[in-house]
Every structure is written in C-alpha cells, then in structure tokens.
Amino acid sequence: MRNKKNSSIKPPLTPVQSKVMAYLSQGWVARVSQGSGVEINGSRVCNLATMKALQRRGLVEDKTQEPCWAATADGRKLSPSYDSYEDDQDYE
C-alpha cells in the first residue's frame, strides 16, 4: 500500500511551469514586469504564483531583493542540453 503523503513523489510540472523551466534551466532569469506578471527576455511567461510554486519545489531561487529568479542546480537538470559533468566542476 502506497503512502499518499509521500513527499518524494512530486506531481509533474504544468505546461506553464515546463515552459518557464525550459528558459531558466538554460541560464535565463525571470523578473516581475507589471503587477503579478513575470517576464523572461521581455516576454510575459507566467505570474508570481507560478514562480512561487517552482520555488517551493526547489527548482528556482530568488536571487535579489527585487523579485528575480534563476534556476537552482536541480532546476538546471531540466535543461535539454544538461550534462551531469557540468555539476561536477568546481567553479572558483
């Protein structure tokens, strides 16, 4: 019998979350544009609720005092061009 409260099993990303992570996992950053709208490279892609949901999942982190998000190490693993070798490098 499976435990329904097992936190290790996460639901898949929504289509909007997947679109956002496609950008952020490749090094782009997301910023609040107007109100609750969030932009990447000048295009509105989602709202603050989407970014907060991705942040709770550990895929993005807030980088500055003003709302600005970038992918975490786990979030970068969602990149189509992800290479695990990159995470093994020690950047100094």
N, C-alpha and C positions, 0 to 999 in steps of 0.2 A: 504494500500500500504506500502510495506516494504522499509525502507531506506537502500540502498546498501552500504552506508558509515558507517553503524552502527558498531562501533568498538567492541561492546560487543560480537558479533558473530565472533568467530575465526574459520578458516578452521581446519579440523582435522590434526593431525600430519602425516607426511610422514612415510613410513615404516622405513627409516633410523633414523628419529627423534624418533620414538617409540622405536627402538632398543636401542638407546643411553639413553633414559629416563628410560628404564627398568633397566639399570645398575645404573644410577645416583640417581634414586629415592630410591634406597636401600642403599645409602651411599658411593658408589664408586665415585672416582674423575676421570676426563678426563684431559689428558695432551697432549701438542703438542709433536710429536715424531720427524719427519723429515719434513721439508718444511711446507706444509699445512695439513699434516696428523695428526689425533688426535687418541690417544690410550687410552684404558681402560684396566687395568690389562695386559699390554703388547701386546694386540691385536688391530690392527687398525680397528676402527669402523666407522669413518667419517672424514670430513675435517673441516677446520675453518669456512667455510660458514654455515655449519650445526649448529655449536656451536653458531655462531653469531645470527642465526635465532631463536634458542632456547632462547638465552639471550634477544632478542627483545620481545619475548613472555612472559618473566618473569619467565621462568621455571628453568634457571640456572643462576649462577652468577660467575664472575671471582674472584677467591679467593686470588691471589697473584700478584706480579709484572710480573712473567713469566706466560704465558698462562696456567691456571689450572682452571677447572670449577667444581662446585659442585651444586647439586640441591637446589633450594630455597624451602621455605615452600610450595608454590604451586606445585613445581616440585615433592616434596616428596609425595604429594597426589596421584600421578600417580602410586605409588608402589602397586603391587598386594597384599601386606600384610599391606597396610595403615590402621591405626586405628586413628580415629579423637581424641581419648583420648590422644595420644602422643603430639599433638599440644597444648592441654590444660595444660600440665605440665609446671611448671616454673623451668627451669634448672638454678641453680646458682652455 
